Amino acid sequence: MKSLRLIAIDDEPLALRRLELLIEALPHTQLVATTRSLDEGRRLIDEHQPDAVLLDIELGDRSGFDLFDESASTDLPAVIFVTAFSHHAAAAFERDVVDYLLKPVQVSRLAQALERIRNQLATKDVEQRVAELRALVERLRTSQTASTAGYETEFWIRRTGGELVRVDAASIDVASAEEDYVRLFADGRSHLLRESLNGLERRLQPGVFVRVHRAHLVRRSAIRELRRGKDGGLEVVLKTGSVVPAGRVHARSLRQALNLRRSES
C-alpha cells in the first residue's frame, strides 16, 4: 500500500509532537512536514504536495479556514480538521466530506480519519472534493459566527473510547484549569474539555458562574456556604459536599456575587 503523505499545521508545539508520535505508530503513513504557521503551511503544501493536511482551526489570531481563502480552486489536498469545535460543527462533519479530530487526538480516531481520506482520494476527483470542502467550510464559518452570538448551554466532549458525551452547562458545578484543558465536574462525573478557563468563562452566561480562584469557576447555585479553612483561607463548600479553595484576589468579587457582607463569611 502506498504511504499517505501528511502535513500538520498547529500552533501548539505539544499538539504537533503528539501528532508526530501517533503518526509514527501508524503503518503506511508519513508525516512529511509540520509547522505552527498558516503562511508556512501554505508554502509547505506547495513544496511537498501532500495527500492530506491535519489542520488546526484555531491558530492564534488566525483561523485554519483562512487557508481556503488563499488557495486556488483546485489547489488543496484533503483536509482533516483538528479542533475543539462544538457539536454543531461535529454534526456537519459527520454528514460531509472531511473528518475532524477532537483534542487530545486519540490514535484510533486518527486511524479512522486517515482511512476515510484514503477512500475519499480513491473515489472522488480533485475538483469535486475541493468544491465539497469549500462548501462545508462556508457552512462551518456561518455556524461558528452564529454560535458566538449567544452563550453555550451544553458541551459535547469526546471520551477516550470515541463516544460523544453531552454535558449541560446547568449541570456543571465546578470547572477547574488543568494546563491547556478545563476539567468539568457535573452530575458526579468529570470531563476534560480542550479550553482555557478564561475562554470557558466567556462562553458561559454571565452571573450564572463565579470565579472563586484563578484555577476554579463555580456555579453560583451549587454553593452551599463559604467558610474559613484550617489555614485561615476562604473555602467554597458546594451542596455536594465538595470544597473549592477561594483565592484571596477573588474573595471580594465572590462576596459581591453572592450578595454577602464581609462579616457574613
C-alpha positions in Angstrom: 0.0 0.0 0.0 1.2 3.5 -0.9 2.1 5.7 2.1 -0.3 8.5 2.9 1.8 11.7 3.0 0.7 14.3 5.6 1.4 17.8 6.7 0.4 19.0 10.2 -0.4 22.7 10.9 -1.0 23.6 14.6 0.3 26.5 16.7 0.7 24.3 19.8 4.1 22.5 20.0 2.8 19.8 22.2 -0.1 19.1 19.9 2.3 18.8 17.0 4.5 16.5 18.9 1.6 14.3 19.8 0.6 14.0 16.2 4.2 13.1 15.2 4.2 10.3 17.8 0.8 9.0 16.8 1.6 9.0 13.0 4.9 7.2 13.6 2.9 4.3 15.1 0.6 4.0 12.1 1.6 1.9 9.0 1.7 3.3 5.5 1.6 6.9 6.8 4.3 9.5 6.6 4.4 13.0 8.2 6.5 15.0 5.7 6.4 18.3 7.5 4.9 20.3 10.4 4.5 23.9 11.1 2.9 26.3 13.6 2.2 29.0 10.9 -0.6 29.1 8.4 1.6 31.0 5.9 4.4 28.4 6.3 1.8 25.7 5.9 0.7 27.1 2.6 4.4 27.1 1.4 4.9 23.5 2.6 1.8 22.4 0.8 3.1 23.9 -2.4 6.5 22.3 -1.8 5.5 18.8 -0.7 2.1 18.3 -2.4 0.8 16.1 0.4 -2.2 13.8 0.2 -3.8 15.4 3.3 -3.3 18.2 5.8 -4.0 17.9 9.6 -5.2 21.5 10.2 -6.0 23.2 13.5 -8.9 25.5 13.2 -7.8 28.0 15.9 -4.3 29.2 15.1 -3.6 32.1 17.4 -5.2 35.2 15.9 -6.0 33.4 12.7 -8.3 30.6 11.6 -7.5 27.5 9.7 -10.3 28.4 7.5 -8.1 31.2 6.0 -6.2 28.5 4.2 -9.1 28.2 1.8 -9.2 31.9 1.0 -5.5 31.8 0.0 -5.6 28.7 -2.2 -6.5 28.2 -5.8 -9.8 26.5 -6.6 -8.2 23.1 -7.2 -5.0 23.6 -5.2 -5.9 21.8 -2.0 -5.1 18.4 -0.5 -7.6 16.5 1.5 -8.1 18.0 5.0 -8.6 16.6 8.5 -9.6 19.4 10.9 -8.1 19.2 14.4 -10.4 21.0 16.7 -12.2 21.6 19.9 -15.3 22.7 17.9 -18.8 22.5 19.3 -21.2 19.7 18.5 -22.8 21.8 15.8 -19.7 21.5 13.7 -19.2 17.9 14.7 -22.6 17.1 13.3 -21.7 18.8 10.0 -18.5 16.8 9.7 -20.3 13.5 10.3 -22.5 14.1 7.3 -20.0 15.5 5.0 -16.7 15.1 3.1 -14.0 15.7 5.6 -13.2 14.4 9.1 -12.3 16.0 12.3 -10.3 15.1 15.4 -11.0 16.5 18.8 -8.0 17.3 21.0 -6.4 15.5 22.6 -6.1 13.4 19.5 -6.5 9.6 20.0 -4.7 7.1 17.8 -7.9 5.1 17.0 -9.7 8.3 15.8 -6.7 9.3 13.8 -6.5 5.9 12.1 -10.3 6.2 11.2 -9.8 9.7 9.8 -6.9 8.6 7.6 -8.8 5.6 6.3 -11.6 8.0 5.3 -9.1 10.1 3.5 -7.8 7.1 1.6 -11.3 6.3 0.5 -12.0 9.9 -0.5 -8.9 10.1 -2.6 -9.7 6.8 -4.3 -13.4 7.7 -5.2 -13.5 11.5 -5.9 -11.7 13.6 -8.4 -9.9 16.8 -7.2 -12.5 19.3 -8.4 -15.4 17.5 -6.7 -13.5 17.0 -3.5 -12.3 20.7 -3.3 -15.8 22.0 -4.2 -17.4 20.0 -1.4 -14.7 21.0 1.0 -15.2 24.7 0.3 -19.0 24.5 0.7 -18.5 22.8 4.1 -16.1 25.5 5.3 -18.6 28.2 4.4 -21.3 26.4 6.4 -18.9 26.0 9.4 -17.9 29.6 9.3 -21.6 30.6 9.4 -22.2 28.1 12.3 -19.2 29.5 14.1 -20.4 33.1 13.8 -23.9 32.2 14.9 -22.7 30.2 17.9 -20.7 33.1 19.3 -23.8 35.3 19.3 -25.1 33.6 22.4 -23.8 31.6 25.4 -23.2 27.9 25.5 -25.9 25.8 27.1 -24.2 22.5 26.5 -20.8 21.0 25.6 -20.1 17.8 23.6 -17.0 16.0 24.7 -15.4 13.1 23.0 -14.4 10.4 25.5 -11.4 8.1 25.2 -13.5 5.4 23.6 -14.6 7.8 20.9 -18.2 8.4 22.1 -19.5 11.9 22.3 -20.9 12.9 25.8 -23.2 15.9 26.3 -22.6 18.0 29.3 -25.3 20.6 30.1 -23.9 23.9 31.3 -26.6 23.9 34.0 -25.2 20.6 35.4 -21.7 21.9 35.9 -20.8 22.6 39.5 -17.1 23.4 39.1 -14.7 24.0 36.2 -11.0 23.7 37.1 -8.0 24.6 35.0 -5.6 21.7 34.2 -2.8 23.0 32.0 -4.3 23.5 28.5 -7.6 22.0 29.5 -10.5 22.5 31.8 -12.0 19.7 33.9 -15.8 20.0 34.2 -17.4 18.4 37.3 -21.0 17.7 36.6 -23.5 15.1 37.8 -20.9 13.2 39.8 -18.6 12.8 36.9 -15.6 14.8 35.4 -15.0 15.6 31.8 -11.9 17.1 30.2 -12.6 19.9 27.8 -10.0 21.4 25.4 -10.4 25.1 26.5 -8.7 27.6 28.8 -10.6 28.6 32.0 -10.8 32.2 30.7 -12.2 31.0 27.4 -14.8 28.9 29.1 -15.9 31.7 31.3 -16.5 33.9 28.2 -18.7 31.2 26.7 -20.9 30.9 29.8 -23.8 33.1 30.7 -22.6 36.0 33.0 -23.8 35.8 36.5 -24.5 32.1 36.5 -20.9 31.1 37.3 -18.5 33.0 39.6 -14.7 32.9 39.5 -13.5 31.9 43.0 -9.9 31.2 42.2 -7.6 31.7 39.2 -8.0 28.0 38.6 -11.6 27.5 39.6 -15.0 28.6 38.3 -18.1 27.6 40.3 -21.8 27.7 39.5 -23.5 30.1 42.0 -26.5 27.9 42.6 -24.2 25.0 43.6 -22.7 26.9 46.5 -23.9 25.9 50.0 -21.6 28.1 52.1 -18.4 30.0 52.5 -16.1 29.2 55.4 -12.7 29.6 56.7 -10.3 26.7 56.3 -7.8 25.5 58.8 -5.2 27.7 57.2 -7.5 30.7 57.5 -8.2 30.9 53.8 -11.7 31.2 52.4 -13.3 28.0 51.1 -16.3 27.4 49.0 -18.5 24.5 50.1 -20.8 23.0 47.5 -24.1 21.3 48.0 -22.4 18.1 47.0 -20.0 18.5 50.0 -17.0 19.2 47.8 -14.7 22.0 48.9 -13.1 24.5 46.5 -10.4 27.0 47.7 -11.2 30.6 47.1 -8.2 32.9 46.1 -7.6 36.0 48.1 -7.8 38.1 45.0 -11.3 36.8 44.2 -12.7 36.9 47.7 -14.2 40.3 47.4 -15.8 39.7 44.0 -17.1 36.4 45.3 -18.8 38.0 48.2 -20.3 40.6 45.9 -21.6 38.0 43.5 -23.3 36.2 46.4 -24.5 39.5 47.9 -22.6 38.9 51.1 -21.1 41.4 53.5 -17.6 40.6 54.8 -19.0 39.7 58.3 -21.2 37.1 56.8 -18.3 35.0 55.7 
